[in-house]
Amino acid sequence: MPRPDVTLISPYPPAGRRHAGRSGVASYAGNLAHALGERGLRVTVVAPTEPDLPEAVETDGAVTVERRFHRGPTAVPAAARLALGTGAPVVHMQHELFLYGGATAMPGLLPGLGMLRAAGVGPVVTMHHAVDPAGVDAEFARMHQVRAPRAAVRLGLSGVQRTIGRLARRVIVHEPAFARLVRGAAVVPHGVEGIAPAEQPGPSPDGDSADESMGDRRLTLLCFGFLAPYKGLELALEAAALAAEDVRLVIVGGEHPRFAEAGEPYGEQLRERWPAVAEFAGYVPDDELASWFALSDLALFLYQRPFATSGAMALAVAHGLPALLSPTLAELVGGPRELVAPTEAPALAERLRELAADRATLEPLRERSAELTRDREWTTVADRHAEIYREVTRA
């Protein structure tokens, strides 16, 4: 087998799929690996094992995937050894705070990255989560269901980010606002997938055909992505309840695996608190996503305190949906003020009623939302990564 040009350490979706796995990072890695392959690079991915996938070496198109290490204390050192075994001149690790086993995996970060640096293969590290430790307060703990003392969390986060900044040859973040948290970080935007042609609508959440639901003349709102407390779904539900005669809310996405594994299914809590306010579609397969986007009029991304860019938002906007964003998310991604949603339910409900009453007002929102995808095509993102790999190799 030829030596790869780059080895990625990352969760990875099942072969032939993009939007699956325990984290959006898996989808990101799938898109990046294939985009790099299309630019002529040979790519191997060293991925953790998954409960429903065997430990094995497989191919996903031109990408070789090795699922051969387990999450937990030894995850990062084990992944580093496997990556070195591929012979790639550059190793690129995708990092997120809970990606390789949460707090239990943090002690392995130092020896794992140190191993890669000593071998002269970089490493390059993309920080999908970038958190200002000073912002870890009671609200942060509630949204992320963190039960450790906040002082310990601040110390741990600070240590992780310092370790990455010190040992990585190059750190990548997705938004300029995150670059200040790691000295010398490069900003490479999150890629945006190409727009897929809409398929015939599939079944709606209540079992009726989506064609029948099109008889509903209300403004169809879409919340899309893993269900998690930091995404502002409560605000969307409260506003939809107030504007129920004018809007229909559809929530597309499965339980976030981290919260589900903790025995606290967030979606179930939302259904109990707001019965009959929204339609919960649950997880939707890749080949049905375009249909759900086509049936929606407006996407809501109301993240209260984003600590990562939103791949779900990028995907929805790339499919032509206008979006309303929380002020903090709009500031993070450079969204224009026209896209900023009110932060109180009555005011948001009134804004939604206005849009429902005059659908022509959605068009300027659609145009401004489309601007968020500028320079984020995966080909452009892959080219920037290739430049960074060359810089690291020369260094």
N, C-alpha and C positions, 0 to 999 in steps of 0.2 A: 504494500500500500504506500503511495507517495507521501512524503512528509507534508503536513499541512503548513500553510503560510501563517495561520493564526489558530490558536485554540481558545475557545470561549469556555469559561467556567460559569455555568448558569443552569437554572431549571429550564426545561425544554418541553414543548407540547408533544403529544403523540404524533408520530410520523403522519404526514398528510394533512395536519390540522394546524391552525394558528391560535385560535382563542380557546385555550384549554389549559388546565394546570392550576397550581395553588396560588399563583400570583400573575399579575399582568406582565411581570418580567419574563415569564416563559414565552408569551406572545412576542414580546419585544425581541428576545433572543432569536426566535424563529425567523422573524422578519429581517433582523440584522444579518444572521448567518446566510440567508438566501440572497439578500442584496449584495453582500460581499462576494458570494459565489458568482453572481451575475456580472460583477466587475472583474472577474478573473482570478479571485483568490480561492485557494483550497482551504476549507474550513472544517475543523473538528470541534465538537461540543462535548465537554465533560460535564455530565448532569447528575444530580442526585437521583437515587431510585425513587419510585413512586409506588404507593400501595397497589395500584391496579396495573402496573407495568413491570415486566420482569427485569432483573438485572442482566443487561445484555449490551452488545454492540450492534447498532442497526444503522441503516442509511435512510435519510429523508431527502430524496432527490440526490443532489450532489453533496449534501452535508452528511458527515459521519457523526453519529451520536453514541457516546459511551455512557450508559447509565450504570455507574459502578461505585458510587460512594453514598454513604448514608448521612442524613442530617444529624446534628448533635455535636458534642465536644470535639470530635476528630474530623469533622466535615471539611473544613478548609485545608488543613494539612494533607488529608487524603486526596482531595481534589487537586491540590498543587502537585503531589507526586504523580498522579495520573496524567496531568497536563504536561509535566516534564517528560513523561514517557512517550508522548506523541512526537517529540522532536521539533515542535513548532518553534520558530525564532521569537515569537511574541505570544504571550498569554494575556488574555483580556478577561478579567473577572467582573461579572455583574453583581453588585452588592446592594442589598436592602436589609434593613435592620432585623427582619424576622425571616429571612430567606433560607438560611441554612440551619435553623434550629433555635432561633431567638437568642436569649441570654446565654444559653448553654454553649452556643457556638462561638461566642465572642472571644474567649481565651485562645481559641485556635487561630484567630486572625493574624496575630503577630508572627508565630512560627510559619504559618502558611505563606503569607506575603513575603516574609524574610527569605524563605526557601526559593521563591521565584526570583526575587531581586538578586540573591547571591548567584543564581544560575545565569543571570544576564538576559532573561527573557522578558524584560519589563519589570514588574507587571504594569499593565494598564488596568485601571479600575473605574467602572462607571458607578457613581453613587446615585441610585434611583431614589433614595431617601436622603434628604439633607435637612437636618433639624438644628435650629439654634438652641443649644442647651438652656439658655436663659428663658426660653419660651415654654419649658416643661413646667406646667402648673396643674392645678386641679382640673381645669377643663381639658387639657391635653391627656391627663391620666384617664378621665372619663371617656373621651372619644376613642382612645386606643386600648381601653380596658387594661391599663397597666396598674398592677397592685403593689409594686415595689415602692419603697420610699422615694419621693421625688428627688431628694438630694442624691440618692444613689443612681437614679436614672440619668440625671444631669451629668454626673461624673462618668457613668458608663458611655453615654453618647459622646461626650467630649473626648474620652479616651479612644473610642473607635474611630472617630473622624480624624484625630491627630495621628493615629497609627496608619490609617490609609494615606493621609497626606505625606507622611514621612517615608513610607516604604514603597509606594507606587511611583513608577517613573513618570506616569501621567495620570491625572484624575480627570474624569469627564463628568460634567453635570449637564442637565437639560435646559436650565433657565439661568439667565444672568443673575437673578436674585440669589441663587444658591452658590455662585462662584465665590462670594465673599466668605463663605464658611470654610473653604479649603484653599489655602494659598496656592496660587498658580494653576487653579483648575481651568480646564478648557470647556467652553460652552458648545455643545453639539446638540441641536434640538432633537426632540423625540420624533422619529419618522412617522409619516402618515401613509397609510396603505392606499393603493389605487382604488378608485370607486368601482365596485362590482355592479353589473347590471342587476336590476331588481328582478327577483323571481316571482312566480305567482304566490300570493299570500298564503301562508300556512295557517294552522289552527290558532285561534285566539285563546287566551288563558282560560276562558270559561267553557271552551269546547265548541263554540260556534265558529263558523268560518270567518276569517278576517274580512272577506268580501261583505258579509252581512253587517259587520261592525261599521263598515263605511257608511251605512245609513245614518249613523250617529253624526250629527252636524256640529257637535261641539269641537272646540279646539283640542286636538290630541297632543298631550304633553308626554315626553319620553324622558325617563331617568334610566341610564344605562351603565352597567358595570357591576362588579362585585358589591354586595350589600354590606355596608360597614358604617359605624356610627359617625365617622368624620365627614361623610359625604353630604350632609344636610338634607337627608330624605325626610326628616320630620317637618322641616319648613315646607317642602314641596307638598307633603300630605296635608298639612294644615291649610295651606293656600288653596289646594284643590278642593278641600271640604267646604271652604267659604265660597268658592266660585263654581260649585258643582253643576249648576244649570248651564254653565258656559264652557266648562273644560272637562276633559276626560284624561285621567292620569294612568299611564302604563309604565310599570317598573320592570325592566328587562335585566336579568342578571341573577346569578346564583348566590348562595350564602358565601361570604368570604371564608375560605377554609380555616384560617387562623381562629376566627370566632366560633365557627361550627365545632372545631375540635375542642375548644374550651367548654363546650356544653352550653353555650349561650347563643343560640341561633337568632341573629338580629332580625332577619326577615319575619320570623314568627312573632317577635315582639311588636313589629310594626303592624302586622295584620290584626293582632289582638287589640292594639290601641286605636287603630283607624279602620274598623271593619267596613267593608263595602265602599271605601273611598277610592281605592286604586285597584287596578288589575295587575296581579303579580304573575309575570310570564315564567319566572325562574330562568334557569340556564337555557340559552338558545344556541343551537348548533351554528357553525360558521355559515353554512349555505342558506340559512334562514334570516341572517342579520339584515341583509339588504332589504328584505320585504318589510321588516319591522321599521326600518328607517323610512322607507317609502310611505308607510301608513301614518307616520307621525308628522305633526306640523311644527313642533318646537321642542328642542332639547333643553333640559334644565341640569346644570352642574353647579350645585350650591355648596360646594365644599367650604366648611367653616374655616379651617386652618390648614391649607394644603402644605404638605411637606414633600410633595413630588408632583411632577407634571402629570397631566391626565391623558393617558393613551385612549381612554374611552371617549373623551371629548374630541380628540383629534380624529378618531374614526367616524364619529357621528357627523362632525362638520365636513369631513371629506366626502361624505355621502350627500352633501347638499343641505343638511338641516341647519336652520338658524338656531342660535343658542343664547340663553341667558345664563350669566355666570355670577357667582358670588363676587363681592368686591375684592376679596383676597385672591381668588383664582384669577380674576381679570388683571389684577396688578401683577401677578406672577408671570402670566403668559403675554402681557402687553396688550390685553384686549381693550378696545375703545370703550368709552363711557356709555355708548348706546347699548352695549351688551350687558351692562351691570344691572343685576336684579336687586330689588328692595330686600332688605334683611328681616323685615317683619311680615308676618303672614297676611294681615289685612292689606298692607300696601302691595304686596306681591299679588294677592288675589285681584286687586283692582287693576294692576298692570296686565294681568292675564285676561281679564274681562275686556279691556281695551283692545288687545290684540285679537280676541275672538270676534269682537264686533266689527273690526276693520282688518280683514286678512291682508289687504294691500300693505299694511304696515310691517308685515313679516319680511317683505322683500329687502328693504334696507338692512334689516337684521341679518338676513341670509348673506348679503354682500359683505357686510363687515365681519361676519363669522368666517367667511371663506378666506379673509385676509390672514386668519390665524394659521393657515396651512402653508403660507408662503415660505419657500426655501426649506420645506420639511419633507420633500419627497425622499423615499428611501434610497434612491440612487444618489442624491446629493449627500445624504447622511452617510452612506457607505463610502463615498469618495473621501469625506472628511476623516472617517475612521482610518482609511488606508493611509492617508497623510500622517496621521498620528502614529500608526504602526511603523512607518518608514522613519519618522523622527526618533522613535524609541530604539529602533534597530541601529541607527547611526550612532546614537548616544552610547 
